[in-house]
Amino acid sequence: MSPAQLYRASVADTPDNPFEGGALRYERDLSLVVSDGVIRFRGSFADAERAYPDAEVVDLRDGILLPGLVDTHVHFPQLRSIAGLGKPLLDWLAECTLPEEARFADVEYARAVAPEFLRALASAGTTSALVFGSHFAPAMGAFFAAADESRLRITSGLVVGDRMLRDELHTTPERAREEAAKLIDAWHGHGRLRYAVTPRFSLSASDELLAACADTMASRPDLLFTSHLNENPREIETVAELFPERTSYLDTYDRHGLVGRRSVFAHSVHTTDAELGRLAETGATAAHCPTSNAALGSGLFPLRRHVDAGVRVALGSDVGAGTGFSLFKEGLQAYFMQMLRPGDGAQLSPAHMLHLATSAGAQALGLAGVGHLDVGMQFDAVHVSPPAGSTYDVVLRCAESADDALARTFALATTGDVAATWVGGDLVHARA
């Protein structure tokens, strides 16, 4: 066992789901002892010192320590297309992001962007992410190699489509199977990496290509699946025209066995009651991406309907339609969206926002040792510590309760306030 570290901090987490009666857990002066990346002790500083007298003490009491943030929907090849504002989804894709994604045919371009993208995640306090990859297999090889070096928990996969995209982004079912198999053999289960089968969306994926995705999913029992669902009314209408024999957008995936506990569907803004019932029945997750939904005018996510139906929900930044990597901003925007829903919004507490950004995402991605800070869990954590004299610093020091401190964190914290990020005890980001 490696030498232990004793982290002393104000700690907040949500080990129990607040949507099911769980409460925020907050301790103003708590000690966590970590060795080999695992939390071995949780309790008072005096007890920690007695139990681990040789542990290195790391004093983090100048801010708040949270579980590492979990992003369930973010696009690797869209980093450099952030802020393409003023367009609805399909126009934005055609004019802003698909031209950028085509550049990833050049593997050197992909190698340049990959570390930029991964540093952006870590500096935002994100320790685990489900990443929409590139349409090009060499670019995905470069991305997985960089992700391995980053030490983040990354699940990603080759994005596939065979219609209604730029020609250079199209593939065939046979090629999709072959390229995915090679990437899975090389990277799935390597270190902290996993593979996700990723058709772009059924608008750009024929039945034959979705069948190829199903074959890939069946090749390993622990692969994940991700795609888009019910984001934009025009998109939904087009999918219905392309699949006249299907009962719904979700059914385009479900007929191929692609809806299940290991499935994460981004957006789900305009999902029907029947689709919600099926998502709940199968244990699939909806990745709520509030800044993206607002930026593209997609609509106000019906969180209350999802929760009442029993559908799992977590947060995604959806860079680059989303306007940044911070899940604090996404949590705040989720709060705003629910306040604006007429009559059926879900009133979000600070505990709800933290759950959506941490433990809900960990559950969606099947990360059993991640999401809160109990003994036996991986030390995936983010230390949020505002610069002295900043507005966030002033109001955080004046917080009168745990809810107050966490609410101010979601309202005011930015990536600049993330002092340090750890994954499995490894320091992956430290503010200069």
C-alpha positions in Angstrom: 0.0 0.0 0.0 1.4 3.4 -1.0 1.8 6.3 1.6 -1.5 7.8 2.7 -2.7 11.3 2.2 -5.0 13.0 4.7 -7.3 15.5 3.1 -8.9 18.0 5.5 -11.8 19.9 4.0 -15.4 21.0 4.0 -17.0 18.1 2.1 -20.3 17.9 0.3 -21.8 14.9 -1.5 -25.0 13.1 -2.3 -24.7 9.3 -1.5 -28.5 8.9 -1.6 -30.6 10.2 -4.5 -32.3 13.5 -3.5 -35.1 12.8 -6.0 -35.9 9.7 -3.9 -35.7 11.4 -0.5 -31.9 11.5 -0.1 -30.3 14.5 1.5 -27.2 16.6 1.0 -24.4 15.3 3.2 -22.1 18.1 4.3 -19.4 18.3 6.9 -17.5 21.6 7.5 -14.3 20.0 8.8 -13.9 16.4 7.6 -10.8 14.3 7.1 -10.5 11.7 4.3 -7.5 9.4 4.3 -6.6 8.1 0.8 -4.1 5.4 -0.2 -3.7 3.7 -3.6 -6.5 6.0 -4.9 -9.1 4.6 -2.5 -10.7 6.4 0.5 -9.7 4.3 3.6 -11.0 6.6 6.4 -13.7 9.3 6.8 -14.0 11.1 10.1 -12.6 13.7 12.3 -9.1 15.1 11.9 -8.0 13.9 15.4 -9.2 10.4 14.7 -7.5 10.4 11.3 -4.2 11.5 12.8 -4.4 8.8 15.4 -5.2 6.1 12.9 -2.8 7.3 10.2 0.0 9.1 12.0 2.3 9.0 9.0 -0.2 10.3 6.4 0.7 13.5 4.5 -1.7 16.2 5.6 -3.3 18.2 2.7 -5.3 21.2 4.1 -8.1 22.1 1.7 -10.3 24.1 4.2 -10.1 27.2 2.1 -12.9 26.1 -0.2 -15.2 23.1 -0.6 -14.3 19.5 -1.7 -16.8 17.7 -3.9 -16.9 14.4 -5.7 -15.4 14.5 -9.2 -18.0 15.8 -11.8 -19.3 13.4 -14.3 -20.2 14.7 -17.8 -22.6 12.3 -19.6 -22.6 14.0 -23.0 -19.7 16.0 -24.6 -18.3 16.1 -28.1 -14.5 15.7 -28.6 -14.4 17.1 -32.2 -16.5 20.2 -31.3 -14.1 21.9 -28.9 -13.1 24.5 -31.5 -16.7 25.2 -32.7 -18.1 26.4 -29.3 -20.3 29.4 -29.6 -21.9 28.9 -33.0 -24.9 30.9 -31.7 -28.1 31.9 -33.5 -29.0 28.7 -35.3 -31.3 25.7 -34.6 -29.9 22.2 -34.4 -29.8 21.1 -38.1 -28.6 24.4 -39.4 -25.9 24.6 -36.7 -24.7 21.1 -37.6 -24.4 21.9 -41.3 -22.9 25.3 -40.9 -20.8 25.2 -37.7 -19.8 21.8 -36.4 -19.8 19.3 -39.3 -17.2 21.3 -41.2 -15.1 21.2 -38.1 -15.6 17.5 -37.5 -14.5 16.9 -41.1 -11.0 18.3 -40.2 -10.5 15.2 -38.0 -9.7 13.2 -41.1 -6.3 14.6 -40.5 -5.0 12.6 -37.6 -2.4 15.3 -36.7 -5.3 17.7 -36.3 -7.0 15.2 -33.9 -3.7 14.8 -32.0 -3.5 18.5 -31.5 -7.1 18.9 -30.3 -7.3 15.8 -28.0 -5.1 17.2 -25.2 -6.8 20.6 -25.4 -10.2 18.8 -24.9 -9.0 16.6 -22.0 -7.3 19.5 -20.2 -10.6 21.4 -20.5 -12.4 18.6 -18.8 -9.9 18.2 -15.9 -9.7 22.0 -15.3 -13.5 22.1 -15.1 -13.4 19.5 -12.3 -14.7 16.7 -14.6 -13.2 13.4 -13.7 -15.4 11.1 -15.8 -17.0 11.7 -19.2 -19.0 9.9 -21.8 -17.5 11.5 -24.9 -19.0 11.6 -28.4 -15.9 10.8 -30.5 -14.9 11.4 -34.1 -16.2 9.8 -37.4 -12.6 8.8 -38.2 -11.0 5.7 -36.7 -7.4 7.1 -36.7 -8.6 10.2 -34.9 -10.2 8.0 -32.3 -7.0 6.1 -31.8 -5.2 9.4 -31.2 -8.0 10.5 -28.8 -7.9 7.2 -26.8 -4.1 7.5 -26.5 -4.3 11.0 -25.2 -7.2 10.1 -22.8 -5.0 7.3 -21.4 -2.2 9.7 -20.7 -4.7 12.2 -19.1 -5.7 9.6 -16.4 -9.3 10.7 -16.7 -12.1 8.1 -16.8 -13.2 8.4 -20.4 -15.8 6.4 -22.2 -15.9 7.1 -26.0 -16.3 5.5 -29.4 -16.2 6.0 -33.1 -19.2 8.0 -34.3 -21.0 6.5 -37.3 -23.5 7.7 -39.8 -24.3 6.7 -43.4 -26.7 9.5 -44.6 -27.6 13.2 -44.3 -24.1 14.2 -43.2 -21.1 15.4 -45.3 -19.9 12.7 -47.6 -16.5 12.3 -45.9 -18.3 11.6 -42.6 -20.3 8.6 -44.0 -19.4 5.0 -43.4 -20.8 1.6 -44.2 -22.2 -1.1 -41.8 -19.3 -3.3 -42.7 -16.6 -0.7 -42.0 -18.4 0.5 -38.9 -18.2 -3.1 -37.5 -14.5 -3.5 -38.4 -13.3 -0.2 -37.2 -15.2 -0.5 -33.9 -13.8 -4.0 -33.3 -10.2 -2.8 -33.7 -10.7 0.2 -31.4 -12.4 -2.0 -28.8 -9.6 -4.6 -28.9 -7.0 -1.8 -28.5 -8.7 0.4 -25.9 -11.8 -1.0 -24.1 -10.8 -1.8 -20.5 -7.3 -0.3 -21.0 -6.6 1.7 -17.8 -9.6 4.0 -17.2 -10.9 3.8 -20.7 -14.1 2.1 -22.0 -15.8 2.0 -25.4 -19.3 3.3 -26.3 -21.1 2.3 -29.5 -22.1 5.7 -31.0 -24.4 6.2 -34.0 -24.7 9.9 -34.4 -28.5 9.8 -34.3 -31.0 7.8 -36.3 -31.5 10.7 -38.6 -28.1 9.9 -40.0 -28.1 6.2 -39.4 -30.0 3.7 -41.5 -31.5 0.5 -40.2 -28.6 -1.4 -41.6 -26.1 0.8 -39.7 -28.1 0.5 -36.5 -28.0 -3.2 -36.9 -24.3 -3.1 -37.2 -24.2 -1.1 -34.0 -26.3 -3.8 -32.3 -23.7 -6.4 -33.5 -20.9 -4.4 -31.9 -22.9 -4.0 -28.7 -23.4 -7.8 -28.6 -19.6 -8.4 -29.0 -18.8 -7.4 -25.4 -21.1 -7.5 -22.3 -19.8 -4.2 -20.8 -19.8 -1.8 -23.7 -21.9 1.4 -23.4 -24.3 2.9 -26.0 -25.0 6.5 -26.6 -26.8 8.7 -29.2 -29.2 11.6 -29.5 -32.9 11.5 -28.9 -35.8 14.0 -29.4 -33.7 17.1 -29.3 -35.4 19.3 -31.9 -38.9 19.3 -33.5 -37.6 19.4 -37.1 -35.2 16.6 -36.3 -38.0 14.5 -34.8 -40.2 15.0 -37.9 -37.4 14.0 -40.2 -36.7 10.8 -38.2 -40.4 9.9 -38.4 -40.3 10.4 -42.2 -37.2 8.2 -42.5 -38.6 5.4 -40.3 -42.4 5.4 -41.1 -42.7 1.8 -39.7 -41.4 2.8 -36.2 -43.7 4.0 -33.4 -41.3 6.7 -32.1 -37.8 8.1 -32.3 -36.8 5.9 -29.4 -38.2 2.9 -31.3 -35.6 3.4 -34.1 -33.0 2.3 -31.5 -35.2 -0.1 -29.5 -36.0 -2.3 -32.5 -32.3 -3.1 -32.6 -31.9 -3.8 -28.9 -30.0 -0.6 -28.3 -32.1 0.7 -25.4 -31.0 -0.6 -22.0 -29.2 0.0 -18.7 -26.0 0.8 -20.6 -27.7 3.3 -22.9 -27.4 7.1 -22.5 -29.5 9.3 -24.7 -28.7 13.0 -25.0 -31.4 15.7 -24.7 -34.8 13.9 -24.6 -36.5 17.3 -24.7 -39.6 16.3 -26.6 -40.0 12.7 -25.5 -43.5 11.2 -25.3 -45.0 9.5 -22.3 -44.7 6.1 -24.1 -41.0 6.7 -24.7 -40.5 7.8 -21.1 -42.1 4.6 -19.9 -39.8 2.5 -22.1 -36.7 4.4 -20.9 -37.7 3.8 -17.3 -38.5 0.1 -18.0 -35.1 -0.5 -19.5 -33.1 1.6 -17.1 -31.7 3.9 -19.8 -30.5 7.4 -18.9 -31.3 10.8 -20.3 -28.4 13.2 -20.5 -29.8 16.7 -19.8 -27.8 19.4 -21.6 -29.4 22.7 -20.6 -27.0 25.3 -22.1 -27.1 23.5 -25.4 -30.9 23.3 -25.3 -31.0 27.0 -24.7 -28.3 28.0 -27.2 -30.0 26.0 -30.0 -33.5 26.9 -28.9 -34.4 23.2 -28.6 -36.8 23.6 -25.7 -37.1 23.4 -21.9 -36.2 19.9 -20.7 -39.2 18.2 -18.8 -37.3 17.0 -15.8 -40.3 16.5 -13.7 -41.9 14.2 -16.3 -38.7 12.1 -16.5 -38.4 11.8 -12.7 -42.0 11.0 -12.2 -41.8 8.3 -14.9 -38.8 6.8 -13.2 -36.2 7.7 -15.9 -32.6 8.2 -14.8 -31.3 11.7 -15.5 -27.8 13.1 -15.4 -26.0 16.2 -16.7 -24.0 16.8 -19.9 -22.2 19.9 -21.1 -22.7 19.1 -24.8 -19.7 21.0 -26.0 -19.8 22.5 -28.6 -23.5 23.4 -28.7 -23.1 23.8 -25.0 -21.1 26.9 -24.2 -18.4 25.4 -21.9 -17.2 22.4 -19.9 -18.3 23.5 -16.4 -21.0 21.3 -14.9 -21.6 24.0 -12.3 -22.9 26.2 -15.1 -25.0 23.3 -16.4 -26.4 22.6 -12.9 -27.4 26.3 -12.6 -28.9 26.4 -16.1 -30.9 23.2 -15.3 -32.2 25.1 -12.2 -33.2 28.1 -14.4 -34.9 25.9 -17.0 -37.1 24.2 -14.3 -38.0 27.6 -12.9 -39.2 28.6 -16.4 -41.4 25.5 -17.1 -45.0 26.6 -16.6 -46.6 24.6 -13.9 -44.6 21.4 -14.2 -41.0 22.3 -13.4 -39.0 20.3 -10.9 -37.9 22.6 -8.1 -34.1 21.9 -7.8 -32.3 22.2 -4.5 -28.5 22.4 -4.3 -28.5 18.7 -3.4 -30.4 17.9 -6.7 -27.9 19.9 -8.7 -24.9 18.1 -7.1 -26.5 14.7 -7.6 -27.1 15.4 -11.3 -23.5 16.5 -11.7 -21.9 13.6 -9.7 -23.6 10.5 -8.5 -26.3 10.4 -11.2 -23.7 10.5 -13.9 -21.6 7.8 -12.2 -24.7 5.6 -12.0 -25.5 6.3 -15.7 -22.0 5.2 -16.7 -21.9 2.2 -14.4 -19.0 3.5 -12.3 -19.7 1.7 -9.1 -16.8 3.2 -7.2 -17.4 6.8 -8.2 -19.9 9.6 -7.4 -19.6 10.2 -3.7 -16.9 10.2 -1.0 -17.5 7.2 1.3 -14.9 4.8 2.6 -14.1 2.3 -0.2 -14.8 4.7 -3.0 -12.2 5.9 -5.5 -10.9 9.3 -4.6 -12.3 11.2 -7.6 -12.7 14.7 -6.3 -12.6 18.4 -7.1 -11.4 21.1 -4.8 -13.3 24.3 -5.5 -11.5 27.3 -4.0 -12.1 30.8 -5.2 -9.3 33.4 -5.4 -9.3 35.7 -2.3 -11.5 38.7 -2.6 -13.5 37.4 -5.6 -17.3 37.6 -5.4 -17.6 33.8 -5.0 -15.0 34.0 -2.2 -16.9 36.7 -0.4 -20.3 35.0 -0.5 -18.9 31.5 0.2 -17.4 32.8 3.4 -20.7 34.3 4.4 -22.7 31.1 3.8 -24.9 30.2 6.7 -25.7 26.6 5.9 -24.6 23.7 3.7 -27.3 24.4 1.2 -26.3 28.0 1.1 -22.6 27.1 0.4 -23.5 24.7 -2.3 -26.0 27.0 -3.9 -23.4 29.8 -4.1 -21.0 27.3 -5.6 -23.3 26.4 -8.4 -24.3 30.0 -8.9 -20.8 31.5 -9.0 -18.1 28.9 -9.4 -16.3 28.8 -12.8 -13.4 26.7 -14.1 -11.1 29.4 -12.7 -12.3 28.4 -9.2 -11.3 24.8 -9.6 -8.1 24.5 -7.6 -7.4 20.8 -8.0 -8.9 17.7 -9.6 -8.1 14.1 -8.6 -9.0 10.8 -10.3 -8.3 7.6 -8.4 -6.0 9.7 -6.1 -4.0 11.0 -9.1 -3.8 14.8 -9.3 -4.9 15.5 -12.9 -5.3 19.2 -12.6 -3.8 21.9 -10.3 -4.5 25.6 -10.8 -1.3 27.6 -11.4 
